[in-house]
Amino acid sequence: VFSQLYYGISYNQLRLARRQHPERQEALLQALALYFERVGWRVALKSESLAAGIIAFLLSFWAVSAFYYAIEILQAFFILAVPMIPCLILRWRLANKLAQKMPDFETVFLQVRKIRIWTLCWSFLTILLSTIWGIRMIIRDYPI
């Protein structure tokens, strides 16, 4: 889903073009270039710094509100959402890099696949963290 959102084409299309239909690779690269041109992914460094500052402030506000004041619903959303931020940053950076200069098909495919692997790892970490946190909350609230 995120490949479609960030790059305009799905990972499955890239995978099929790599394995079964190499003649489609050039068309997919052109589709990527047109998508980035239409969406306008190019972002100035100033706005990236500003966005990073605003996001850092909101995350720290969220963390303090959730954990210092013991608001369980904010804790749950924090534990589910925050571990996925590195994957979103990787996707954003790849989209900016591809918008500036489109490399060959194999490089694009390997970069997108690397991000998918990191997303899988971060998803596992998110599930693990939320499970540990839930068990901790149950043990704290219902002692044996």
C-alpha positions in Angstrom: 0.0 0.0 0.0 2.8 2.5 0.9 4.6 1.8 -2.3 1.5 2.8 -4.2 1.1 5.9 -2.0 4.7 7.1 -2.2 5.7 6.0 -5.6 2.6 5.7 -7.6 3.2 2.0 -8.5 2.9 -1.1 -6.4 5.8 -3.3 -5.4 4.1 -6.2 -7.2 4.3 -4.3 -10.5 8.1 -3.8 -9.9 8.5 -7.5 -8.9 6.7 -8.8 -12.0 8.7 -6.5 -14.3 11.9 -7.7 -12.8 11.1 -11.4 -13.0 8.7 -12.0 -15.8 8.3 -8.9 -18.0 11.7 -7.1 -18.4 10.2 -5.1 -21.3 8.0 -3.2 -18.8 10.9 -1.9 -16.7 11.4 1.2 -18.8 7.7 2.0 -18.8 7.6 1.7 -15.0 10.5 4.0 -14.6 8.8 6.5 -16.9 5.6 6.1 -14.8 7.6 6.8 -11.6 9.2 9.9 -13.2 5.8 11.2 -14.3 4.3 10.5 -10.9 7.0 12.4 -9.1 6.7 15.3 -11.5 2.9 15.4 -11.1 3.0 15.1 -7.3 5.9 17.4 -6.8 8.0 15.5 -4.2 10.9 17.9 -4.3 11.1 19.6 -0.9 13.5 22.3 0.2 15.9 21.5 3.0 14.4 24.3 5.1 10.9 22.7 5.1 12.4 19.3 6.0 14.1 20.8 9.0 10.9 22.6 10.0 8.8 19.5 9.6 11.4 17.5 11.6 11.2 20.0 14.4 7.4 20.1 14.5 7.2 16.3 14.4 9.8 16.0 17.2 7.8 18.5 19.3 4.5 16.7 18.8 6.1 13.3 19.5 7.6 14.5 22.7 4.4 16.1 23.8 2.5 12.9 22.9 5.1 10.8 24.9 4.9 13.0 28.0 1.1 13.1 27.9 0.9 9.4 27.5 3.4 8.1 29.9 3.9 10.8 32.5 0.1 11.3 33.0 -0.6 7.6 32.5 -3.2 7.9 29.7 -3.5 4.4 28.5 -5.1 5.1 25.1 -2.3 7.5 24.2 0.3 5.0 25.4 -1.2 2.3 23.1 -1.3 4.6 20.0 2.2 5.8 20.8 3.6 2.2 21.0 1.8 1.3 17.8 2.6 4.4 15.7 6.1 5.5 16.7 8.1 2.4 15.7 6.9 2.9 12.1 8.3 6.4 11.8 11.8 5.2 10.6 10.1 3.4 7.7 8.1 6.4 6.7 11.3 8.5 6.8 13.1 6.0 4.6 10.2 6.1 2.1 10.1 9.9 2.1 13.9 10.1 1.5 13.7 7.6 -1.3 10.9 9.4 -2.9 12.9 12.7 -2.8 16.0 11.0 -4.1 14.0 9.4 -7.0 12.3 12.7 -7.8 15.7 14.4 -8.2 17.4 11.7 -10.3 15.9 8.5 -11.5 18.4 5.6 -11.4 18.1 2.4 -13.3 15.3 -0.1 -12.7 17.4 -2.6 -10.7 18.6 0.1 -8.2 15.0 1.3 -7.7 13.7 -2.2 -7.2 16.5 -3.0 -4.6 15.9 0.2 -2.7 12.1 -0.4 -2.5 12.7 -4.0 -1.5 15.1 -2.9 1.3 12.5 -0.6 2.6 9.9 -3.4 2.6 12.3 -5.6 4.6 12.8 -2.8 7.2 9.1 -2.3 7.4 8.7 -6.0 8.2 11.3 -5.7 10.9 9.7 -2.6 12.4 6.3 -4.2 12.3 7.7 -7.2 14.2 9.2 -4.7 16.7 5.9 -2.9 17.1 4.0 -6.1 17.8 6.6 -7.2 20.3 6.6 -3.8 22.1 2.8 -3.7 22.2 2.6 -7.3 23.5 5.2 -6.6 26.2 3.5 -3.4 27.2 0.1 -5.1 27.4 1.5 -7.9 29.5 3.1 -5.4 31.8 -0.2 -3.5 32.2 -2.1 -6.7 32.9 0.5 -7.9 35.5 0.4 -4.4 37.1 -3.4 -4.2 37.3 -4.1 -7.8 38.2 -1.3 -9.1 40.5 -1.1 -12.8 41.2 
